[in-house]
């Protein structure tokens, strides 16, 4: 059974690559090439028998041309181009280059704001798989018809699962299913425990008129886990670390996050890779800085060649699901890669109960999937502007003289051109109180509720829970509001709390500086999953947890010029030890004239000694010339002047446009 690695003291893997003797390298390459050739040369039974030893078998991954026994796409009655035009969604792209997608039948479909992996099966279609059944196995599959609203009699369309012994035509099981209008996306399970260790054929058939756009989604055979070792990553958008009790905040904004921190390792100084959602989350989930994944702007998507955290876990037997608030965490930007299902909120993103809705969806999913080994990614915009938590939370931190019980800060300021507008101290404190109320509501509606669920289901102890954020928020500490254009710590310093399985290391507080890009290699190290081949920028934080110094490390955060609708210059922050250096490109004159209130003009180089000046008030650049010179040489090597972007163009549909408007990112 798969378990988390032993994380006792002294067993940490450094994540470094060990050199091999040239002869061993050649032998390894020869053996690898031979195995790949053998996989293609063997019959499907040998290929699937090897895969069948795994604890999670995704039938979609096993589809090659020989698995397609019948399909309209294999006939020559129409051109392939015409047939492809019939299919919704996009072809699935796999990180495994040996995996094929015949006739592009493996599709990424968007159904009710959920992106899912599907196997296109317009009638008449038959897929056949030969596998070895794992012990304690269940066969789970979904099915539906994409255009069912156009069909008259749904009972005329049959989905059938047949299981038989190879070479005998003897049916072990045959079940037929019909789509119900009240339940258009059905998920079924078939118990295979009585067939453990046996070789079987599974046949998926669809029958009816060809006009039905039928599909199977996420057909998997998985080994039920008695004590599943799960990973839950919670990203609370726009959450400053210094507004949580466990990070020293005086207000009671986070009693339940604080309680989670008591069972966890808390990293005192963690910094996001960028001050806004899209590039920061992309860095978090790829362990790459922005200059490597190159998703800088709102119309860019992750290049297919870049591997995501979910893809690695998918490859290693985890069922991967996500529930997000969409917007700039939409799967359309590439976040879907590696996930079996990726749900993005269909509600208006200014909803007062986003955190509660995310919890409800997550709870229902966990109840259905608690016997799997899973990776669950949860994201909410709840603390993001507008600040409009439901009562009684909205007034929890207000003073008697505060006038605002909710606020859309961007509108209150008068739009992006007014982000440098000065407000009274009373207004500022009122705004902060409303932001703090959002945190308190999220703390209770999402974090407390989820932890209670996990404990009730006996999943808490063996689960690994990572709690973090993508960036913070500015409240005029450096003469600006909101986030996304500057690199001071109010925008970059975020919480990082990791609850290890069995609450190992509980109560530890780590002062060494960390980045959100460190999450992926740290988790993979715990799982004993090798990751050297992916060339991550992040580091394994287990070394810091066990008292080792992460020597010679530079942490980087940046923001591209003219992100969103801001008229900002490029900025790059570099942390070396407790010294922080910010490189600021100059404003163009037309950018300066865009703003109603002028932005604060600072030098090209700012430097701060954070151990003495945590609020970044005293620029010490003139006294740190040697360190700054070294960091600038490093910066020039990382950011070539004319570096081409390999990021693709993201297609932002009308629905996503509306979501971004609700967040204030797209001007009306």
C-alpha positions, 0 to 999 in steps of 0.5 A, spaced: 500 500 500 502 507 498 504 511 504 507 517 506 515 517 506 518 516 513 519 523 515 523 521 521 529 526 523 535 524 518 531 521 512 530 527 508 532 527 501 535 533 499 532 533 492 539 534 489 541 530 482 547 524 483 552 523 478 552 517 474 558 513 471 558 514 463 557 506 462 551 506 467 548 512 464 549 508 457 546 502 460 540 505 463 539 509 456 539 502 452 534 499 457 529 504 457 529 504 450 528 497 449 523 497 454 519 503 450 520 499 444 517 492 448 511 496 450 509 498 443 511 491 440 507 487 445 499 486 445 495 490 449 494 485 455 502 485 456 501 493 456 495 493 461 498 488 465 504 492 467 499 498 468 494 494 472 499 493 478 498 500 479 493 502 484 489 507 480 488 505 472 485 510 468 482 507 462 483 513 458 490 513 458 490 506 455 486 508 449 490 506 443 487 504 436 487 497 437 482 499 443 477 502 439 473 496 436 467 500 433 467 508 432 464 512 427 471 516 427 474 509 424 469 509 418 471 513 411 464 515 410 466 522 412 472 526 412 476 526 419 476 534 418 468 534 418 468 529 424 472 533 428 468 539 427 462 535 431 466 534 437 466 539 443 472 540 447 479 540 446 484 534 445 487 532 451 495 533 451 499 528 456 505 529 459 507 522 457 509 522 450 508 515 449 501 516 450 497 516 444 490 520 442 487 516 436 482 520 432 483 526 438 477 522 442 480 523 448 477 530 450 477 536 455 470 537 456 467 543 460 460 541 463 457 546 468 463 550 469 467 543 470 473 541 466 473 533 465 477 528 462 472 524 457 472 519 452 468 521 446 463 515 444 458 517 439 454 511 437 455 506 435 462 506 439 466 500 443 472 501 447 475 494 449 481 494 455 484 488 458 487 489 465 489 485 471 484 487 477 488 490 483 485 488 490 480 491 493 478 494 486 472 499 484 470 501 477 468 508 477 465 511 471 461 517 468 457 518 462 452 523 459 450 526 452 453 533 450 447 535 446 441 531 450 437 537 450 436 536 442 434 529 443 427 527 443 427 520 447 433 519 451 431 512 453 433 510 446 441 511 447 444 506 451 451 506 455 453 499 456 459 496 461 461 488 459 466 485 463 468 478 461 474 473 461 479 474 456 478 469 450 472 465 452 466 470 450 464 468 457 460 475 460 462 476 468 457 482 468 453 486 463 450 492 465 446 497 461 445 505 463 440 510 460 441 518 461 436 521 466 434 528 465 434 529 472 441 526 473 444 528 466 451 526 469 451 520 472 457 517 476 456 509 477 461 504 481 462 497 480 465 492 485 471 488 482 473 485 489 471 478 487 476 479 481 482 481 485 488 479 481 484 476 475 485 478 468 479 481 465 476 485 459 472 491 460 468 493 454 464 500 454 459 500 449 454 506 446 448 505 442 443 509 439 443 514 433 449 517 431 447 524 432 448 523 440 454 526 442 455 521 447 461 520 452 464 517 458 468 521 463 474 519 468 473 511 467 478 509 472 479 502 476 482 504 483 484 500 489 480 502 495 484 505 501 483 503 508 487 509 510 488 513 504 494 518 504 491 525 501 494 531 500 489 538 500 492 544 498 488 550 500 489 557 497 486 563 500 486 569 495 489 575 497 491 573 504 496 577 508 500 573 513 500 579 518 493 579 518 493 572 521 493 571 529 498 565 528 503 570 525 502 575 530 496 579 528 492 582 534 485 581 532 481 575 532 481 574 525 483 566 524 482 562 530 481 556 526 487 557 522 491 558 528 488 551 531 491 548 524 497 551 525 498 548 532 498 541 528 503 544 523 509 547 521 509 554 520 513 558 515 514 565 518 517 568 512 514 566 505 513 570 499 509 569 493 512 569 486 508 575 483 503 580 486 497 577 482 493 571 481 495 568 475 502 568 475 503 567 482 498 560 482 502 558 476 508 558 480 505 555 486 503 549 482 509 548 477 515 550 482 517 555 477 519 562 477 515 566 472 521 567 467 521 560 466 513 558 466 512 565 462 505 566 464 506 574 465 499 577 462 492 575 463 491 572 455 497 567 456 496 560 458 501 555 460 505 551 455 504 544 454 511 542 455 511 544 462 509 539 467 504 541 473 504 538 480 497 535 478 500 531 473 506 528 477 501 526 482 496 523 477 502 519 474 503 517 481 496 514 482 493 520 485 486 522 483 486 529 482 480 534 483 480 542 484 474 546 486 476 554 485 473 560 484 475 561 477 477 567 474 485 567 473 485 560 476 480 558 471 483 551 467 483 555 461 490 558 463 493 551 463 491 549 471 487 543 468 493 539 466 493 533 470 487 534 474 481 529 473 476 534 474 477 541 475 471 545 477 471 553 477 465 557 480 459 559 476 457 564 481 458 572 481 465 572 484 463 578 488 458 573 492 458 574 499 459 566 501 464 564 496 468 560 502 462 557 504 460 554 497 467 552 496 466 548 502 460 545 500 462 542 494 469 540 497 465 536 502 460 533 497 466 531 493 470 528 499 464 524 501 464 520 495 471 519 494 474 518 501 476 511 499 481 514 494 488 516 494 487 524 492 490 530 491 484 536 492 486 543 490 481 548 493 481 556 492 477 561 494 477 569 492 473 570 499 478 576 502 479 579 495 476 586 493 470 587 494 470 586 501 462 584 503 462 578 508 455 576 510 453 578 517 455 578 523 462 577 520 462 584 516 461 588 522 465 584 527 471 589 527 468 595 525 469 601 530 463 605 532 465 611 527 466 606 521 461 608 516 462 602 511 459 595 512 461 593 505 466 596 500 468 595 492 474 598 493 476 599 486 469 602 485 470 606 491 477 609 489 474 611 482 478 605 478 485 603 477 487 610 475 486 612 482 489 606 486 494 612 489 489 616 491 489 618 499 484 617 503 483 619 511 485 614 516 478 613 518 477 610 511 483 606 511 481 603 518 474 602 516 477 598 509 482 594 513 476 592 518 472 589 512 478 586 509 479 582 516 472 580 516 473 577 510 478 573 513 474 571 519 468 569 515 473 564 511 476 562 517 470 559 519 466 557 513 472 554 509 477 552 514 474 550 520 468 546 516 473 542 512 477 540 518 471 538 522 469 534 516 476 531 515 476 529 523 469 526 522 471 522 516 477 519 520 482 523 514 485 528 518 491 525 521 493 521 515 492 527 510 497 532 508 494 539 508 498 545 505 495 552 507 497 558 503 495 564 499 497 567 492 499 574 494 497 579 499 493 586 499 496 593 500 492 598 504 496 605 503 503 602 506 507 605 500 501 610 498 497 605 494 491 600 494 489 593 492 495 589 489 498 587 482 503 592 481 508 593 486 513 588 490 513 590 497 511 585 503 504 587 504 503 584 497 508 578 497 508 576 504 503 570 505 502 564 510 505 557 509 502 552 514 504 545 512 500 539 516 504 533 515 501 526 516 501 524 523 502 531 525 509 530 525 513 536 526 507 540 529 508 546 533 515 548 529 516 555 526 521 556 521 524 563 520 528 561 514 525 565 508 521 560 503 517 561 497 510 558 495 514 555 489 517 550 495 511 547 496 511 542 490 518 539 491 517 539 499 510 535 498 514 530 493 519 529 497 514 527 503 511 522 498 518 519 495 517 521 488 523 523 484 523 530 481 530 532 479 528 531 472 523 537 472 528 542 474 524 546 479 526 552 481 523 551 488 527 547 494 525 542 499 523 545 505 524 539 509 531 541 510 529 547 513 524 544 518 530 539 520 534 545 522 539 545 516 540 552 513 538 553 505 545 556 503 546 561 498 539 562 496 535 567 492 528 568 492 525 572 487 518 575 486 516 579 480 511 583 476 511 584 468 510 591 465 502 593 464 499 587 467 492 587 467 490 594 466 495 597 470 500 602 467 506 599 471 513 598 469 517 592 470 519 590 477 523 585 480 524 583 488 530 579 490 531 576 497 538 574 499 538 572 507 534 578 510 536 583 505 531 585 500 532 588 493 527 591 488 529 593 481 524 598 478 524 600 471 522 607 470 515 609 468 513 611 461 511 619 461 504 616 458 503 611 464 505 617 469 499 621 466 494 615 466 494 616 474 489 621 477 494 621 483 501 620 481 505 614 483 510 614 488 517 615 485 522 611 488 529 610 485 531 604 480 534 600 486 531 599 493 534 595 498 531 594 505 534 590 511 528 586 513 530 584 520 531 591 522 526 594 517 520 589 516 515 595 514 520 597 508 521 604 510 529 605 510 532 604 503 539 602 504 541 601 497 547 606 497 550 602 503 549 595 500 553 596 493 557 590 493 551 586 495 546 589 490 551 589 484 552 581 485 544 581 485 543 585 479 548 581 475 544 575 477 538 578 475 541 580 468 542 572 467 535 570 469 532 576 465 535 576 458 533 583 454 529 579 449 527 573 452 521 570 447 515 567 451 513 560 450 506 561 453 500 560 449 495 565 448 489 564 453 482 564 450 478 568 455 471 567 453 465 571 455 463 568 462 471 569 464 470 576 462 464 577 466 468 574 472 474 578 471 470 584 471 467 582 478 474 582 481 475 589 478 481 586 473 477 588 467 475 595 466 467 596 464 
